[in-house]
Structure formats: structure tokens, C-alpha cells
Amino acid sequence: MLEYRDVYAGGRLVGSGSADVITIVNPATEEVAGAVPSMVGADVEVAVAAARKAFDAGPWPQLSPAERAAAMDRLAAAIEARGEDTARLVTAEMGMPIGLSRRNNVTIPCGIIRYYAALARDMCTEEMREAVSFAGRTMVRREPVGVAAVIASWSYPLILAFCQLAPALAAGCTIVLKPAAETSLSGYILAEAFEAADFPPGVFNLVTGTGQVAELLAADPGVDIVAVAGPTPSGREVGRDRARRRRPGRDSGRAGLPVLRQRRAGVLHHVAGAGPAEPVRRGGFGPGLRGLPVRRG
């Protein structure tokens, strides 16, 4: 049985401020698979502060896209190295048959990571364009938004997580992941994979708990953007809350993160592209997205 009592923040395990735990039960055998902390607001603040520090003062957003792509390839290899452990753990958490689990929690997530790593290698972060409405040229500069909160569902826990994590990482964002309570154990294996892949501390951070923890994470002022992979009402509620706070969010039943920002003639656009079937390389990228969220400031 796996048992954790810590927040993963800043590249290390930090004791949770909560004494409460969530017990995870194997739905096939009804045996206890493990336990994770049912975290509180102070734990969320620790994780967000670590991600904020890694973005504002760390090397990750300053690396070239090719350097970030190389780190993402190492991450995929690290997950594959523990592929069987990962697949069996998710099966124990939520009951997915082991054959499907190997595919859906190892093979496909690693493919998603490598897909966005390849996009990052081809990404142009600065581009000169001929102006349309005046004589001269316009510079377009693409920059990561900042700290991304990723709230994932239980049904395909690692696919849904990496559909959001991978484009955010490729763009240069730092991450706080909140997995579903039922599939939180696998989040700690991801933390170990990020360490094995030699990511800078604070690029990946992890909080666990109930839906209240997700709400606290989405509302934290240190978070710049939120992706929710789960029920549509949950995503809409996050979107309404972010709109009230005038920060971008995205309901992500199939949508992805608008993770790059594009500066053009003094206007800030939060831009997202399309999924693997139709990659968009102009502004940013996120899987399955059809709309173009824009915020002017």
C-alpha cells in the first residue's frame, strides 16, 4: 500500500498542513490501494508559491523551446521506465483493465508529451511580419503565460493530465496539478518522473484532495491560467470565477490550455491552437481547442 502525507512543491515533498487523508480503494478487489492527504488552503499556497517562484526566477521559461523539448523527451522516457508500475497503480486506483491501462496511462501519455516536444522544437518565439494597415513591419513575440493550474478527472487520469501539462510545459509554463481524489496516487509517480528527467525544481507541483482543493487552486491569485478536464458544470464554474477575477480559464472537457501569449503592437492575446490532428504553430497550442480566447490589455 502506498501512503503519502505531503505536498509535492519546489522539487521536494513538504509536509501537508492537514491531518485528514483520502483512502483510495481498489474498485475491483475493495482492498485499500493507498492514501493521500486531503489538503487545505495552506498546502495549495505552498504549491502555487513554488510554481510562481520557478516561473518568475527559475530557468524553465528562459530555456529555448528546443531545450524544453529535450527535457520533455526525458520525461517521456522516465515514465516509460516505470511504465508497468504506473499502469498497475492506475488500475488499482480506478479499476481500468491492465491492458488498457498500459496503453492509456503509459503509451498514449508519452506520445502526447513527445508530440508537444516536437511542436516546441519548431516553435518560433519571435517573428517579423509585414504590416497590413501601415507602412513597416510588426514584431510578434510569443511568451509563456505563467503558472498553469491543471485540474484532471479520474476516467483517463494521465491522458487528461498530459493533454494539459504537455502544451503548458512546451510553452514554458510552470504547473500545479490537482488530480481527481480517486486517482491521486499516480500523481506522485509523475513527480518522481519529473525528478528523474531532471526538471528544475518547481516546474511541476502536486496537490491532492477534494473538489474544494480544486476550487482553492483555481481561485489562487498566483495562478495565471486554469485548465479543467472533467464535468462541464465544473469547468463552467471555474470559468465564471476566473471571469469575475478577470483571469483566463478554459472549460476542458476536450479543450486545452491557452498557454502562450502573443504580443503584437501593444495588444496582449492569449492564444490557443488545435489538437494533434490540426496543429497550429502561430500563437500557442492546446489539444482539441476550437475557439480562440483573446484578452486585450
N, C-alpha and C positions, 0 to 999 in steps of 0.2 A: 504494500500500500504506500502511495506517495502522499506526503503530508508537508504542506508549506504554511509558513506563518509570516511571510514577508512580502513587501512591495519590491518589485524589481525596478530600480531607478538609478540612473547615473552609472550603469555598468556593474552594479552590485545589489545584493539582497539587503534590504533595510527593514528592520522590524516594524510590523504593522502596529498602528495605534489602536487596533480593535482586538478584543479578546474573542469575538464571535467568529465562528467558522461555518463554511458551507460544506456539507458532506456530499460527496459525489458517489452515486450508487450505479453500478453496472445494471442497465435495464434488462439484460439477458439473464443474469445469474442472481440479481438482487444482492450481490456482495458489494461491500464498500470498496471503491476503487481508490479513494483518496480524499483529501480535504484541502481547502484553500481559505484564506482569510475573507471574511465578509467585511470589506474595508469601509472606512469612514472618510469624511471630508479631508481630514489632515493627511491621509495617505494619498489622496488624489493630488493635493497641493504639492506633496513631495515629488511625485512622478512628473507633474507638469513643470515644476521648477527645474528638474533635471533636464527635461526636454528643452525648456526655454534657454537654459544655460548652454546646452550643446549647440543650439541654433545660433544664439547671439554671440557666443565666444568660442565655439568649438570649430574644428576644421571641416566638418561634413559639408555645410553649404558652400564652402570656399573651394572644395575639390572640383576638378574638372569633371564633366559628365563621364568621360572615359574612366577616370579613377573611381567614380561611384559605381560605374558598371562593373569594374573588376571586383569591387567589394561585394556586389550583388551576386556575381558568379560564385564567389567563395561561399556566400550564404547558401545558395542552392546546393553546392557540394556538401556543406556541413549538414544540411537537412537530409540529404541522401545518405550520408554516412551513418545516420541514426534512423534510417527510413523504417526499418522493421519495428523498432521501439516506438516510433511516433505513430505508425499505423495501429499497432496493438493498443496503445494508450487511448487513442481516439475511439477505437472500438469499445474499450472498457468504459469510456465516459458516456457514449451516446448510442451504442448498440449497432453501429454500422458493420455489416459483414466484412470480414478481414480482407477479402479480395477487393471489394470496393474501397475499403479504407486505404489500402496500399496505393490505389490509383488516385483517389480523391484527396488524400491527405499527404501524399508524397510526390507522385509523378506530376500531377496537374499543378499543384502549387509551385514546384520547382520550374515547370515550364513557364508559368506566369512570371516568375522572377526573372528568368532568362530572356523572356520576350521584352520586358521593360528595360532590362540591361542593354539589349541590342538597340532599342529606341534611344536610350540615353547616349550611346556611342555616336549616333548620327545627329544628335540634337545640336542645333546652332543656338548659342546663348546670346549672340549679338549679330544683328543683321541691318544692313543699309538698304533702304528701298527708295525708289524714285517717288517723289511726292506727286499726288494727283491734282490737288486743288491749288497748288502754288509752285513756284519755281524752286528747285532744290531737291534735297533728299531728306529722308526721315530715318532716324535710328530706332530700331526696335530691340529692346533688351528684355530678356526673359530671366526672371528671378524666382526662387522658391518662395512660397507664401510665408512659411514659418513652422509653427508647431501644429501637427495634424493629430486630431483625436480620431481613432478608429474604433467603432463600436460594432462588434461582429455577432452574428447569430450562431446557433448551435447546429443547424442542419448539415452544413458543409463547412465546418469551422475554419479550416486552413485555406480552402479555396476562397471563401468570403473575406477572410482576413487579408490575404495577399492580393486580391483584386483591388484593395485599397492601399495596403502597405507598399506594394511594389512601385506603382507610379509615384507615390509620395517620396519614396526613397530615391528613385531615379531623378526626381526634380530637385532634391537637396533638402527636403523637409526632415524634421525630426518627429518621432512618433510616440504617442501614448496609446497602447492597445487595451481595450476593455472587452475581453471575450465574454460570451454567454456564461452564466453561472455554471451551467451543466457541463461545459467543455473548457473549464479554466485550467485544468492540469496541463493540457498541451501548450498553453501559453508559456509555461516555464521551460518546456523543451525548446521553444523558439528563442527564449532568452539565452539559453546555453548555445544555440546555434549562432546567434549574433556574436557571442563572445568567441566562439571557435573561428568565426570568419574575420575576427579582428576589427570589428566596427568600433569607432570611437565611443567612449562612454557617453550615455545619454541620448544616442540616436534612437535606440529602442527602449521603451519603458513599458511596464505592465502593471495594471491594477485589476483586481478581481472583486466580485461582489454582486449585489442585486441590481435591479434596474435603477435604484436610487443613485448608485455609484456612477452609472452611465449618465444620469441627468446632471450630477455634480461635475463630471468631466466635461460634458458638452457646454456647461454654463461657465466654466472656469475662464477668467479674463486672460489667462496666459495662453489659451488655445486660440489659434488663428483660423482654423478651419476644421470641420467635423464631417466624417462620413459614417452613415448608419446603414449597415447591411442587416435587414431584419424586417419586421412587420411595417407596412406602410403607415399605420397610425403613429407608430413610434417615430418614424422618420419625419412625418409632418409636424409632430410636436417639437422635435428638435429644430426643424426649420423655422417654425413660428418663434421659438425662443431666440434663435440666432438673429432673426429679422428684428425682433424687439431690441436686441443689443447691437444691431447694425453690423453684424459679422456674418461672413458667408457660411452656408451649410448646404448639405446635399442629401436628400432622401435617396437612399441607395439600395432599394430592393434589387435593382440591377445597375444602379448608377455608380460612378466612380468619383474620385476626388478631383476638383479643380485645383491642382497643386502648384501650378506655375502662375506667376503674374507677369503681365506683359506691359511694359511702359512704352507709350507712343505719344509723342507731342504733349507730354504732361498729363495724360489720362491713364489711370490705372485700370487694367482689365484683368479680372480673374477668369482664366480661360481653361476649358477642358476640351479634350478631344474625344475620339471614339475608341472602340474596343479593338481587339486583335484582328477582327475581320476588316476593319477600315481605319488604319492608323492615321492620325492627324499629327503632323510634326510642327505646325506653325506656332501654337501657343502653349500647349500643355497636353497632358494625356490622362485619361481615366477610362476604365472599361465600361462599355455598354452605354455610354452617355450620348444622348441625342440633342439635348438643349445646349445653349451657350450662355452660362451665367456671367453677367457683367456687372461690375460695381464701379461706379465712377467716383473719383475723389480728388 
